[in-house]
Amino acid sequence: MGPEQPLIYTGSSETMIGTGPTESGTREYIGKVRFQQGNVIVTCDRAFHYLLLNRVELYGNVKVVQGTMTMLAPLATYDGGNFMTDARGGVTVIDGNRTIRSTKVSYSTKAHVATFVDSVRVIDDSTRIWADTVIHERDTRINRAMGRVVISDSVGTAWLSGARAYHDRNRGYMQITGDASAWQWDPDEQDTMHIRADSLETWRGDSAFYLANGNAEMVRGSVSARSRRMKYAMDSGIIMLEQDPILWSDSMLLKSDTIRVDAPQHALHKVTGTGNAIMVNHTDTVHPDRFDQISGREIVIGIVKDTVRKLTAVDNAKSIYFRTEDERGEGVARFTSDTIVVDFIEGRPEDIYWLGGVAGEHHPENLVMGRVEEFRLPGFLWRTDRPRMRALPIPFKAVEIKTGEGM
């Protein structure tokens, strides 16, 4: 054994059996075994100390203590040469207010980094994590989770899932990648909002929010949306959709340069599309190729109890509305004005008002039939790939872990 490998100092045991030379043999310790190396204290029921290798095999009620961290396991190996502890058979680690459990763990007493493997569960005062693997950095308070990652807050109203997670407790920052999803449950309204993207980032602090990047989706009640980038401010309830956003509500589709969703106190209140905004409504099941349309620089949709009640289009507003009578086509009306206001009842247009600079024309049915596609406003779009609410993945062995349990 070279000088770079510090000795493991033996504290005490009830029985010691030695074999081989004094400096290179094996020692077996039985009953109230205690070792110490620097600030690391190890206790167990039975141990085999390989002197030349500077390694100890530990059996029964293994306990490793270093500073604020305590590791508990039925079996472990302590290697004094590379400052590594490998515990197995069901491990519990308590580090301050954080408790971590897994099937096995490798812990560096020098780098203060632990790698937990198989059915990992983590709990602290604000977060729960389930994963296949978790790397816990004690000094930086950073956690990395891989494989079937599921995360929740302490009360179970906010959930995240994905293939990988990075959690910096000092910054209140978390990133989820690999088909990342988030669920925000409102127990008062018995409602859930779901966000999905290639990656999700969350910040907790004075201004808590989600940032979704790449193929972002959102579902809340009757409203669904897609965009390449999405930001959700949790305190204000404002959701910003950027980069090719599309939003569906009831039978309507809204497209614009940016879309803002206002949901204060978790209640959906207003949707605003700004820049080249167009709303397409499809309610005619008898004539599936006919779409009512409204466009303008900005479109504002008022929502009450997840149902559209009012729509306002401003600045060079245009509309195309197909008329029906007893399920028969009755032509189409095309109008322009400064502002268009539409009142809805049960999600369907009831009254339409054209305000300021009104100009329009009506085309009878005989001029419409067979030419429906000619009646499209600039920017017209209809898509049916509306996002749907995904089921929350149930974590394996999703049971409550009490901080300090097992000490």
N, C-alpha and C positions, 0 to 999 in steps of 0.2 A: 504493500500500500504506500503510495507516494505521499509527500507532504501536502499536496493539493487537496487531499481528502481528509477533512477533519474527523476526528474520532467521534463516535457516538458514546456519550458518557452514560454509564449504567447507574440508575438511581437505586432501585431496590427490587426485590422479589422474595417470595417465601421459600422457593426452592431453585437451585441452580445445578445443572448437570453439564459438565464440560467434557469435550472430546478433542483430541488433536493438540498441536502445539499452542503455547500461550498466545502468540501473536497471529496465528493463521488457522486456528481450529474453529470449532463450533460450540456455542453455548446455548443451552436450553434453559429458559426461565419459566417458572410455573407459579401462579398466584400473585396477584397485586403487582404485576410487572410495571416498571417505570423506567423510561429512558429520557435523556435530554440532550439536545444539540443546540447550542446557542439559546435562542428564545423559543425553541420548539420543545414542547413537552409531550411525550407519548406514553399512554398507559394502556394495558390490556390484561387478559387473563393468562395468556401463554405466548411465548416468543422464542424464535430461533435466531440467534445472532451469529452471522457469518463474518468473523473478524477480518479476514483478508479482503473480502468484498465490501466490508463496511456497510452491510445490508442486514435488515431485520425483517423476518416474517412474523406478522402479528395475527393472533387468533383470539376471538371472543371479547366482546365489549371494547373494541378498539376505540380509543379517543385520542385525537391529535389536536393540540391547542397551540395557537400562535397569535398572540395579541388578542384582538377581538373575535378571532375566528376559532370555531370549534368544529371538528369533523368527527362524526360517529359512524361506525361500520362494524360488521361482524368479522371481516377479514381485510388485511392490508399488508402492503410491503413498504418499508421505509428504507430508502437508499441514501445514506449519508454522503456518498461520493458526489452525486449530482443533485442533492437536495430535493429529491422527488418522493412523493407519497402516492402510491397506487392503491386505492380502496375499492372493494367490490362486495357484491352480495346484498346491495341495498344500502345506500349511503345518504346521510343527512349532514349538511353543512350549515351552520348558523354563523353569520357574519354581521354583527350589529343587529339591525332590525330586518335583515334579509335571511330567509331560510330557503335552501335549495336541496332537492332530493333527486336521486337518480339511481340507476342500477350500479354504476361504477363511476369513479372519478380519478383523474391524475392531477396532483397539485404540486407546484413548485414552491417550496418554502423560501427560495431565494428570490424568484421573480414575482411571487405572490399572485400567480395565475393558476386557475383551476379549470380543467376541461371535464365537463359532466357528459356522460354518454348513456343513452337509452332511457326513455320514459322520464325525461327531465321535467321537474316542476319547480317553479320559483315563485316566492311570495315575499312582498315587503308591504309597507304601509299604504302603498298606492297602486301597485301593479301585481298581476299574476301572469306567469309565462309558462307555457307548455311547449316542449320541442323534443326532437330526437337528440340534439347536441346543444350544449350551452357552454361558451367560454366566458368565465367570470374573472375580470381584472380587478383585484381588490384595491389597488392603489389609485387607479383612475376612475373606479366605479363604472366601468364600461362593460356591457354584456353583449355578446354576439350569439345569436341563436340560429340553428340550421335544422331544416327538415321538419315538416308538418308543424310550423310555428303557429301558435294561437296565444293571443295576449288579451287580457281584460283589465279594466280598472277594478278597484277593490269592492265596488258595489254591484258590478255586473251589468252596467248600463252602456258601456263602451267596449267594443270588441274589435280586434284586428287579427288577420291571418295572412299567411304567405309562406314562401319557401325559405326566406332568410329574414333576420331582423338584427338591427344594430340599435342599442339603447345606451345613451349617455345620461346617467342620472344627474350629473352636475349641471348639465345644460337643459335638462328637461326635454331632450330631443330623442326621437325614435324614427328609424327608417325601416320600412317593410318592402321587400322586393320579391319578384316571382309570383305573378298572379295575386297581387296584394289586394285585400279587401278590408273594409271597415264597416261596422254596424254601430249606429247610435240609437239606443232605445229610449223612448220617452215614456216612463211609467204612468205619468198623469194622463197622457193622450192615448196610451196603449198603441203607440205607433213607432215604426222603425225607419230610419234612413240608412241606406246602403250606398257606399262608395267603393268603386273598384278601379284599379289602374295597374300599369306595369310596375310602378313604384309609388309608395305612399310615405310622406314625411309628416310628422306631428311635432308640434312645439307646445309645451305646457309652461305656463307662467302668467305674466300680466296680460298677454294676448294669445290665448290658446287657439291653434288652428291646424287644419289638415292641408297639405299640398299634394295633389295627385298629378302625376306626370305619365303620359303615354297611354293612349286608348282608355281615357278616363270615362267612367260611367257613374250615374247617380240615379237612385230610385227613392222616392218618398211619396207614399200614398198613390194618387193617380198621376203623378208627375215622374217622368223619366228623362234622362239627358245623356248626351255624349259630347265629348270634346277631347282635344289632345292635352289640355291642361285645365285643372280645376283647383280652386282655393276655397276652403270652407272655414270661416271665422266662427268658432263655436259660441263665443259670448254674444255676438250681435245676430247670429243666425244668417249671415249673408254668404251666399255661394256665388263665386264668380267663375263663369265658364269662358275660356279663351281658346283661340286657335280652332277654327271650324266647329263651333258649337251648334248642337241641335237639341231642341227640347220638345218633348211630347207631353200634352196634358189633355185628358179625355180623348176626343177624336181629333185634336189639333196638333199640328207640327209647327214649331217656331224656329226659324233660322235667321241668324244675323252675325255681325262681326264679333260681338261679345253679348253674353247673356248674364243677367244678374237675377238671382233668386233671393227674395227676402222672406225669411222664416223666423221672425223674432219669437222667443219663448217656444221654439220648436213648432210654431203654427205657421203653415204656408200662407203667405199674405199677398205677395206680388211677384210677377216675373217681368223683367224689362229687357227687351232686345234692342241693342243700339248699333246703328250702322248697317245699311242695306237690309233692314229687317223685313221678313215676309212670314205671314202666318197662312198655313194651308189647313183647311178644315174638310174632313171627309165623313159625311153622315148619310149620303145617298146610297143605300144598299141596292136599289133597283138599277141605278146607273153608276156602276163602280168607277167609271172613267171621268166622272164630273167632280171637280174640287172647287169649293169656295175659297177665295184668296183675298188677302189684304196685305198691302205693303206700305212702307214709309221709312223715313230715316230712323224712327224709333217707334216701337210697339210696346205698350204696357198692358199686361193682363192682370186683372184683379181676381183673386181666388179667395173663396170662403168655404171652409170645411172641405178642402181638396176638390172643390168644384168651381169652374170658371164662371164668374158673374159679369164681368165687364172687360171690354177690350178697347183700347184707344190707340190709333195710329196717327202720327203727326209728321208734318213737313213733307209735302208732295205725296200725300196719301193716295193710294189707288185701291180699287176693289173690283173683283169679279164674283158675281153671285148667280148661280144657276137657280132658276125658278121651277117649282114643281107644283102640280095640282092633282090630288088623288093618284099619286105615284106616276103621273105622266109629266114628261118634260114640257116646260112652258117657256123655253128660251133662256137667255142670259142677259144680265144687266152689268154694264161696265161703267164705272164712275171714277172721277178724280176730284180731289178737294184738298183744302189745307189740312183738315182733320177729319177722321172717321171714328165714330163711337158706336160700339155694338153692345147691346145688353143681351145677356144669356139667361135662359131659364132651363134648369136641369141639364146644363152643358150644351144646349143648342141655341143658336142665334134667334132672338125674338124680335128686337127692334134695332134698326140701323139708322144712324144719323150722319149726313154729310154736311160739314160746316166750313164755309168760306171758300170762295172760288170754285163752286161746284160746276162740273161739266160731266155729261154722261150720255150713254146711248143704250138702247135695248135692242137685242137681236132676237127675232121670233124663232120658234123651234125649227121651222123648216130650213133656216139658215145655220142652225147649230148642229143638227143631226149629221153625223159623219165628219164633222169638223171640230169636235170638242177640243182636240189638242191645240188648236189655234188660239184658244182662249186661256192663255197662260201668262201670268205676270213675269217680268224679268226676275231671274233668281229662283223661279219655281223649283221646288224639290219635294218629293214624297218618298219616304223610306219606311220600311216596315221592320227594320232590325232594332226595335225598341228594347232597351235593357230591361231585364226582369230581376226581381229580388232573388238573391241567392240565399240558400239555407246556411245558417251559421254552422261551421264544422264543430262537432262536439269534441273537446279535448279528451285524449285517453286518460282514464283515471282522474277525471276532473272533480277532485274532491278538495275540500278546504284544508289548507295547511296552516296550522297555528304557529306563529313565530315562537321559537324557543322550545317547541315540542320535542321531546326525546332527550332533553338534557338531564 
